Structure formats: structure tokens, C-alpha cells
Amino acid sequence: MTKQMNVPKLRFNEFGGKWEQYKFSDAVSITDCKHRTPEYISTGIPVVSPGLVRWGALDLSESSKQVSEEEAISLMDHCIVKLNDLIFSRNQSVGIASQVKTDERFVLGQDVVLLQENKLSIEYVYFYIQTTTFQNLIKRASGGSTFSRINLGELKKLNLYCGKSDEQQKIALFLSTVDKKIELLTEKKAKLTEYKKGVMQQLFNGRFEISEQSTQDGKITFIPPTLRFKADDGSDFPDWEESRLGDVNTITGGGTPSTTVEDLWGGGIQWFTPTELKKKYVSTSKRTITKKGLNSSSAKILPKGTVLFSSRATVGDVGIALHECTTNQGFQSLNAKENKTINEFTYYWLITHKNDLLRRASGSTFLEISKSEIEKISMCLPVIEEQTNIANFLSVIDQKIELANSELEKAKQWKKGLLQQMFV
């Protein structure tokens, strides 16, 4: 049986027949920008440059360049923008398009073009541009020594395929629904993240001050955080106490075995670098070391639950080890001293006070904060029971964020699969 060409793998049942081929210049109407640098002003009509173009609705609020009314009329006298038109980037973010979903005026900057409906549905073209097939065509047609750029003539020659207009519209409508789901999940994750940020500020803004009524004797007064928990019996927890990170935590640095000795690497001991602190919990490192590698370096075995804190180059990234592990020298990792604090509370405290830690870092080549500097940092510390309540509360929010992120990634992967199967 001969395989039928120019037919998508996944198709709505009511449609059949082969898809037709179109040149990009026939599929859409292409309007280039005017190739001159305008005179910019501080407040005016926004200019859309390649850096502003992202998949989704065009966001003019991020435009860093504006022009006057007179300049805008001059720059846009050759085209009229309509809703659902596409702004396509030929430079930097080459091959990406934004949809016009606003009637707010803007100006085409250099290296962006306006795509408008011609023979094909413009919404259909928007999704076709996103396919791996078409993106690969753009990459092959692009050139440039510093960054990719596609010539307008090359763009016009690119091919794309489609069925009849009603099939185009149904595909576009279906994928628009998928995009809406992704948008809602993105918004959900953003709101949870913002909520967590606000809650953490309220949980950790307690401080100690010299009482105005007691300036002579230097009495220190505890100013409680905005948000506090109650004990199980409904009573207030005691005032927080002032401590130093080094008084309530054991702080351990890391090390790196010689990279030229093969038998020091590839063993069963996890060995983390700062770039691997992407999530709250870390489990498996990219590289591992052997027992011999451990003994030949200043790396130390850190127990499960250790708070891994990046202290060099990228200062202030934090994670919690799910298993025993080691780190390189770019860490100063923290473990709670018995009955003083709990690691998960320290994890959230460090995230909240990242900017304070950064201010203490120094270095000409890269920023670094030393063990001795970390040890003397002052912190407000509640009793263990309240620390546990705070850590548990924030962990629940983190779980919700992780679930939202998981749903979002699944939706993105689903869309990616649809783009591969619904187009030729």
C-alpha cells in the first residue's frame, strides 16, 4: 500500500484529501518595516522590536522605545494593523511570531514584519509557524555570524501546506483552545508563586529593635512578623529569639577531586554543582565521584536533608538534598544543630533573605560569601514548633506550585505533539 503524501497523521474525521502547498508569500501578506532608525522619545507610541516578539499575544507594555505621533504616522503609512495579525521577527528571536490582540497603536521596528491574512487563515499560519518542520526551514534559511537573521526574500520562498479553509479554521480553533489552557495554567502558577512570595515576606519580617523607652539601658524589643501561627492549644508562641546562622547550624564547604584522574569519578557518590539547584529538592547529580575521589578532596558526605547553599558565583541558590551527597567548593551547606532549628525552616529563611546574603558577598572575579561571613549572619528564630508550622505551610504552597507546573508542562508537551501530528 502506497503511503499518501501531504496528509497529516492526526486529522479531524470530516476532512480528507491531500493538502496543497503554498509559498509563504502567497499564504500571507507580508509588510516589512521601514528601514530607518526613528527618533525616540521618553513617552509616546511603542515600537515593536524583535526582542519584544514572543509566542502569544503581543505585549506592548514591555516596549523600551517610543516615538512621537508624527513619527508613527510616517513609519506606518504603508500598512494598517488589524486584530489577529502577526508580528514576525526576522532577527534575534528569528521565526517567532506574536498575535495582535489589542487595538493599541504601535510601530514596526527594524527586523520585524507584519503578516496578514491572504490565501490562508492567519490563525492557521500562526500555528503552522510553530511546527518543528517550519522552524527547521527558517533555521536553514537563516544566516548571520553573531545571531540568526532571515532575509525577507528567503522567508517569502518557504513552503507550507494546508487543507481547505474550513479545515484550517477548525485546526486553528482547536489549538487556540489548547493555548488558552496553557495560558490559564501559566496564570495559575504565577498567582501561586506571587502568593507564596507575599506570604514569605509576612512570615519572615520579624525583627529586633532598641526600644525607644529603653534607649539608656539598651533593651531590645521583638517586633513580631506580620503573619504568625498559634500553638495547637490556641495560645501564642513565645517571642522569637535573635540567633546567628552559625550558632544554630553546622556549615560545611565542598570540594572537587582532580578532574584529570579518571578513577576519582563515576562512582556512587552524588556530587552537586551550583547550576543544579533548580528545584527545592535535589536527588541525582550530573556527575558522581568515587570513595577515592571523596578522600582525595575537601568534599564531605552531607546527610539527607542538608540545605545546599550556593556561595560562589551564583550566590544564594538553595536546595534540599533528598539523599546523602557531596558538593563542589561553590557551596556552604547547612545542617541544623539539635533542638536549635530545622533544615526546612532554614531553607525558606535563606530564600527570603537572599538579597541580604548577596550584599555580604564580595570578589573581583566572581561574587563569593565565606563560611565565616555566613556564620555571623543574624536571624530571628521562633521555637521549633512554630518553625515546623511555617515550614509545613510553605511546603503545601510549594506542592501546589509544583502540581501547577507539572500540569503546565504536560499541556505544553501535548501541544508539541499536536503540532507534530496535525500539520504536514
C-alpha positions as CSV (number, residue, x, y, z in Angstrom):
1,M,0.0,0.0,0.0
2,T,1.5,3.3,-1.1
3,K,1.8,5.9,1.7
4,Q,-0.3,9.0,0.9
5,M,1.9,12.2,1.0
6,N,0.9,15.7,2.1
7,V,-1.6,14.3,4.7
8,P,-1.2,14.9,8.4
9,K,-1.0,11.9,10.8
10,L,-3.8,13.4,13.0
11,R,-6.9,14.8,11.4
12,F,-10.5,15.6,12.1
13,N,-12.7,12.8,10.7
14,E,-14.8,15.0,8.4
15,F,-11.8,16.1,6.3
16,G,-10.0,14.1,3.6
17,G,-7.8,14.5,0.6
18,K,-4.2,15.8,0.1
19,W,-3.0,19.1,1.4
20,E,-1.9,21.8,-1.0
21,Q,1.5,23.5,-1.0
22,Y,1.8,27.3,-0.8
23,K,4.7,29.8,-0.9
24,F,4.8,31.8,2.3
25,S,4.4,35.0,0.2
26,D,1.1,33.6,-1.2
27,A,-0.2,32.3,2.1
28,V,0.1,35.6,3.9
29,S,0.5,39.3,3.0
30,I,4.0,40.4,4.2
31,T,4.7,44.0,5.1
32,D,8.2,45.0,6.0
33,C,9.2,47.7,8.4
34,K,10.7,51.0,7.1
35,H,14.4,50.6,7.2
36,R,15.5,53.6,9.2
37,T,16.1,54.4,12.8
38,P,13.5,56.8,14.1
39,E,13.9,59.5,16.7
40,Y,12.9,58.0,20.1
41,I,11.2,59.9,22.9
42,S,10.6,59.1,26.5
43,T,6.8,58.7,26.2
44,G,4.9,58.0,23.0
45,I,3.7,55.3,20.7
46,P,5.6,52.0,21.4
47,V,8.0,50.4,18.9
48,V,7.9,46.6,18.4
49,S,11.5,45.3,18.1
50,P,12.5,41.6,17.7
51,G,13.2,41.3,21.4
52,L,9.5,42.1,22.1
53,V,8.2,39.3,19.9
54,R,7.2,36.1,21.8
55,W,4.7,33.4,21.2
56,G,1.2,34.5,22.3
57,A,-0.4,37.9,22.4
58,L,1.8,40.9,21.7
59,D,2.7,42.7,24.9
60,L,3.3,46.4,24.3
61,S,3.9,47.1,28.0
62,E,7.4,45.8,27.7
63,S,8.4,48.1,24.8
64,S,11.5,50.2,25.8
65,K,11.3,52.5,22.8
66,Q,8.6,55.0,21.8
67,V,8.1,57.5,19.0
68,S,6.0,60.7,18.5
69,E,2.7,60.8,16.8
70,E,4.2,62.3,13.7
71,E,7.0,59.7,13.5
72,A,4.5,56.9,14.0
73,I,2.3,58.1,11.1
74,S,5.4,58.3,8.9
75,L,6.6,54.8,9.9
76,M,3.2,53.1,9.5
77,D,1.8,55.0,6.4
78,H,2.3,51.8,4.3
79,C,0.1,49.5,6.4
80,I,-2.9,49.2,8.7
81,V,-2.7,46.7,11.5
82,K,-5.8,44.6,12.3
83,L,-6.7,42.2,15.1
84,N,-5.2,38.7,14.8
85,D,-2.4,40.0,12.5
86,L,1.0,38.5,13.3
87,I,4.2,40.3,14.1
88,F,7.1,38.1,12.9
89,S,10.7,38.5,14.0
90,R,13.4,38.2,11.3
91,N,16.3,38.7,13.8
92,Q,17.5,37.6,17.2
93,S,14.3,35.6,18.1
94,V,14.1,34.7,14.4
95,G,11.0,32.7,13.4
96,I,8.8,33.7,16.4
97,A,5.5,35.5,16.0
98,S,3.2,37.4,18.3
99,Q,-0.6,37.8,17.7
100,V,-2.1,41.3,17.7
101,K,-4.9,41.1,20.3
102,T,-5.1,44.8,21.1
103,D,-6.3,47.9,19.2
104,E,-3.5,49.9,20.9
105,R,-1.3,51.6,18.3
106,F,2.3,50.6,17.8
107,V,5.1,50.9,15.2
108,L,7.0,48.2,13.4
109,G,10.7,48.3,14.4
110,Q,13.5,47.2,12.3
111,D,13.7,43.4,11.5
112,V,10.0,42.7,12.3
113,V,7.4,42.2,9.6
114,L,3.6,42.4,9.6
115,L,1.8,39.2,8.5
116,Q,-1.8,39.5,7.4
117,E,-4.3,37.1,6.0
118,N,-4.2,36.4,2.3
119,K,-4.9,32.9,0.9
120,L,-4.7,31.1,4.2
121,S,-6.3,31.7,7.6
122,I,-3.9,33.9,9.6
123,E,-4.7,31.9,12.8
124,Y,-3.8,28.7,11.0
125,V,-0.5,30.2,9.8
126,Y,0.3,31.3,13.3
127,F,0.2,27.6,14.5
128,Y,2.0,26.3,11.3
129,I,4.9,28.7,12.0
130,Q,5.3,27.0,15.4
131,T,5.8,23.5,13.9
132,T,9.2,21.9,14.0
133,T,9.0,21.4,10.2
134,F,8.6,25.1,9.6
135,Q,11.1,26.2,12.3
136,N,13.7,24.0,10.7
137,L,13.1,25.6,7.3
138,I,13.6,29.0,9.0
139,K,16.9,27.8,10.6
140,R,18.2,26.5,7.3
141,A,17.3,29.8,5.5
142,S,18.8,32.0,8.3
143,G,22.3,33.3,8.4
144,G,24.4,35.6,10.4
145,S,27.8,35.5,12.3
146,T,26.6,37.0,15.6
147,F,22.9,35.8,15.7
148,S,20.5,34.3,13.2
149,R,18.6,36.5,10.7
150,I,16.4,35.5,7.9
151,N,16.4,37.6,4.7
152,L,12.9,38.7,3.6
153,G,13.4,37.1,0.2
154,E,14.2,33.8,1.7
155,L,11.2,34.0,4.1
156,K,8.9,34.5,1.1
157,K,10.2,31.4,-0.6
158,L,9.5,29.0,2.3
159,N,6.7,26.4,1.7
160,L,3.8,25.4,3.9
161,Y,0.9,23.0,3.5
162,C,-2.8,23.2,4.3
163,G,-6.2,21.7,3.7
164,K,-9.4,23.7,2.7
165,S,-10.3,26.8,4.6
166,D,-12.8,25.1,7.0
167,E,-10.1,22.6,8.0
168,Q,-7.7,25.4,8.6
169,Q,-10.2,27.2,10.8
170,K,-11.0,24.1,12.8
171,I,-7.3,23.3,13.4
172,A,-6.7,26.9,14.5
173,L,-9.8,26.9,16.8
174,F,-8.7,23.7,18.4
175,L,-5.1,24.8,19.0
176,S,-6.3,28.2,20.3
177,T,-8.3,26.2,22.9
178,V,-5.1,24.4,23.9
179,D,-3.2,27.7,24.1
180,K,-6.0,29.0,26.4
181,K,-5.5,26.1,28.7
182,I,-1.7,26.7,28.7
183,E,-2.4,30.4,29.4
184,L,-4.7,29.6,32.4
185,L,-2.2,27.1,33.8
186,T,0.6,29.7,33.4
187,E,-1.5,32.3,35.2
188,K,-2.3,29.8,38.0
189,K,1.3,29.0,38.6
190,A,2.2,32.8,38.5
191,K,-0.5,33.6,41.1
192,L,0.6,30.8,43.4
193,T,4.2,31.9,43.1
194,E,3.2,35.5,43.9
195,Y,1.1,34.4,46.8
196,K,4.0,32.4,48.2
197,K,6.3,35.4,47.9
198,G,3.9,37.7,49.7
199,V,3.3,35.1,52.5
200,M,7.0,34.6,53.0
201,Q,7.6,38.3,53.4
202,Q,4.9,38.4,56.1
203,L,6.2,35.3,57.9
204,F,9.9,36.5,58.0
205,N,9.7,40.2,58.6
206,G,10.0,40.0,62.3
207,R,13.0,41.9,63.8
208,F,14.6,43.2,66.9
209,E,14.8,46.9,67.8
210,I,16.1,49.0,70.6
211,S,13.0,50.2,72.5
212,E,12.6,54.0,72.4
213,Q,11.5,53.8,76.1
214,S,14.7,51.9,77.0
215,T,17.4,53.6,75.0
216,Q,19.5,54.2,78.1
217,D,19.6,50.6,79.2
218,G,19.7,49.3,75.6
219,K,16.7,47.0,76.0
220,I,16.0,45.0,72.8
221,T,12.3,44.7,71.7
222,F,11.0,41.9,69.4
223,I,8.8,43.3,66.6
224,P,6.8,40.2,65.6
225,P,6.3,39.3,61.9
226,T,3.0,40.3,60.2
227,L,1.8,36.7,60.0
228,R,2.1,34.2,62.9
229,F,0.8,30.8,63.8
230,K,-0.8,29.7,67.0
231,A,0.1,26.7,69.1
232,D,-2.2,23.6,69.0
233,D,-4.0,24.8,72.1
234,G,-4.7,28.2,70.6
235,S,-2.0,30.0,72.7
236,D,0.6,32.4,71.3
237,F,4.0,31.0,70.7
238,P,6.9,32.7,72.6
239,D,8.7,35.7,71.1
240,W,11.3,34.8,68.5
241,E,15.0,34.9,69.6
242,E,17.9,36.5,67.9
243,S,20.5,34.0,66.8
244,R,23.3,33.6,64.3
245,L,23.3,31.1,61.5
246,G,26.5,29.6,62.8
247,D,25.1,29.1,66.3
248,V,22.1,27.0,65.1
249,N,23.6,25.4,62.0
250,T,26.7,23.4,61.2
251,I,28.1,24.8,58.0
252,T,30.1,22.6,55.6
253,G,32.0,23.5,52.4
254,G,32.7,21.3,49.4
255,G,35.5,20.2,47.2
256,T,36.4,18.9,43.8
257,P,38.6,15.8,43.1
258,S,41.2,16.2,40.4
259,T,39.4,16.2,37.0
260,T,42.4,14.5,35.3
261,V,42.3,11.4,37.4
262,E,39.7,9.1,35.9
263,D,39.2,6.7,38.9
264,L,38.1,9.6,41.1
265,W,34.9,10.0,39.0
266,G,31.9,7.9,38.1
267,G,31.3,6.3,41.4
268,G,28.2,6.0,43.6
269,I,28.5,9.3,45.5
270,Q,26.3,12.2,44.3
271,W,28.4,15.4,43.7
272,F,26.5,18.6,43.0
273,T,27.4,22.0,41.4
274,P,25.5,25.2,42.0
275,T,23.9,25.1,38.5
276,E,22.0,22.0,39.6
277,L,20.0,23.9,42.2
278,K,16.8,24.3,40.1
279,K,14.2,23.0,42.5
280,K,13.5,22.7,46.2
281,Y,14.6,19.1,46.3
282,V,17.7,17.7,44.6
283,S,18.2,14.0,44.1
284,T,20.6,13.0,41.3
285,S,23.7,14.9,40.3
286,K,25.0,15.2,36.7
287,R,28.4,13.8,37.9
288,T,29.3,11.4,40.6
289,I,32.6,10.7,42.5
290,T,34.1,7.6,43.9
291,K,35.2,6.9,47.5
292,K,38.7,7.6,46.4
293,G,37.6,10.9,44.9
294,L,35.9,11.8,48.2
295,N,39.0,11.0,50.2
296,S,41.3,12.9,47.8
297,S,39.4,16.2,48.0
298,S,37.9,18.5,50.6
299,A,34.4,17.3,49.7
300,K,32.4,15.9,52.6
301,I,29.5,13.5,52.9
302,L,26.4,15.5,53.7
303,P,23.4,13.7,55.2
304,K,19.9,13.5,53.7
305,G,18.0,16.7,54.3
306,T,21.1,19.0,54.1
307,V,20.3,22.6,52.9
308,L,22.6,23.1,49.9
309,F,23.5,26.8,49.7
310,S,25.5,28.1,46.7
311,S,28.1,30.5,48.0
312,R,30.2,31.3,44.9
313,A,29.5,32.9,41.5
314,T,25.7,32.5,41.8
315,V,25.2,33.3,45.4
316,G,22.0,32.4,47.2
317,D,20.5,29.5,45.3
318,V,19.2,26.8,47.7
319,G,18.1,23.2,47.6
320,I,17.5,20.3,50.0
321,A,19.3,17.0,49.4
322,L,17.0,14.0,49.3
323,H,19.9,11.6,49.8
324,E,23.4,11.7,51.1
325,C,25.6,13.7,48.8
326,T,28.7,15.9,48.3
327,T,29.2,19.2,46.6
328,N,31.9,21.2,44.9
329,Q,33.6,24.2,46.6
330,G,30.8,26.5,45.4
331,F,28.7,25.6,48.4
332,Q,28.4,26.3,52.1
333,S,25.8,23.7,53.1
334,L,23.8,23.9,56.4
335,N,22.6,21.3,58.8
336,A,20.6,22.2,61.9
337,K,22.1,21.7,65.3
338,E,19.9,19.6,67.6
339,N,16.9,21.4,69.1
340,K,18.0,24.7,67.6
341,T,16.3,24.8,64.2
342,I,15.0,22.6,61.4
343,N,16.5,22.5,58.0
344,E,13.3,23.2,56.1
345,F,12.8,26.4,58.0
346,T,16.4,27.4,57.2
347,Y,15.7,26.7,53.6
348,Y,12.8,29.2,53.4
349,W,14.7,31.7,55.6
350,L,17.6,31.7,53.2
351,I,15.3,32.2,50.2
352,T,13.6,35.2,51.9
353,H,16.9,36.8,52.8
354,K,18.8,36.1,49.5
355,N,19.3,39.9,48.8
356,D,20.8,40.3,52.3
357,L,23.2,37.5,51.6
358,L,24.2,38.9,48.2
359,R,25.1,42.2,49.9
360,R,27.6,40.4,52.1
361,A,29.2,38.7,49.1
362,S,32.5,40.1,47.6
363,G,35.1,39.3,44.9
364,S,36.6,40.8,41.8
365,T,36.3,37.8,39.5
366,F,33.1,36.4,40.9
367,L,31.0,37.0,44.0
368,E,31.5,34.7,47.0
369,I,30.3,34.7,50.6
370,S,32.6,32.9,53.0
371,K,31.7,30.4,55.7
372,S,32.8,32.8,58.4
373,E,30.6,35.6,56.9
374,I,27.6,33.2,56.8
375,E,28.1,32.0,60.4
376,K,27.8,35.5,61.8
377,I,24.6,36.5,60.0
378,S,21.8,37.4,62.4
379,M,18.4,35.8,62.1
380,C,15.1,35.9,64.1
381,L,14.3,32.4,65.2
382,P,11.0,31.0,66.5
383,V,10.7,27.9,68.7
384,I,10.8,24.6,66.9
385,E,7.1,24.1,66.9
386,E,6.5,27.4,65.1
387,Q,9.3,26.8,62.7
388,T,7.6,23.5,61.8
389,N,4.3,25.2,61.2
390,I,5.9,27.8,59.0
391,A,7.8,25.1,57.0
392,N,4.8,22.9,56.6
393,F,2.6,25.8,55.5
394,L,5.1,26.9,52.8
395,S,5.7,23.3,51.7
396,V,2.0,22.9,50.9
397,I,2.1,26.0,48.7
398,D,5.3,24.6,47.0
399,Q,3.4,21.4,46.3
400,K,0.6,23.3,44.7
401,I,3.1,25.3,42.6
402,E,4.8,22.0,41.6
403,L,1.4,20.5,40.6
404,A,0.5,23.6,38.6
405,N,3.9,23.4,36.9
406,S,3.5,19.7,36.2
407,E,0.1,20.3,34.6
408,L,1.6,23.2,32.6
409,E,4.5,21.1,31.3
410,K,2.1,18.3,30.3
411,A,-0.1,20.8,28.4
412,K,3.0,22.2,26.6
413,Q,4.1,18.7,25.6
414,W,0.6,17.8,24.5
415,K,0.6,20.9,22.2
416,K,4.1,20.0,20.9
417,G,2.8,16.5,20.0
418,L,-0.3,18.0,18.3
419,L,1.8,20.4,16.2
420,Q,3.9,17.5,15.0
421,Q,0.9,15.4,14.0
422,M,-1.7,17.9,12.8
423,F,0.4,19.5,10.2
424,V,2.4,18.3,7.1
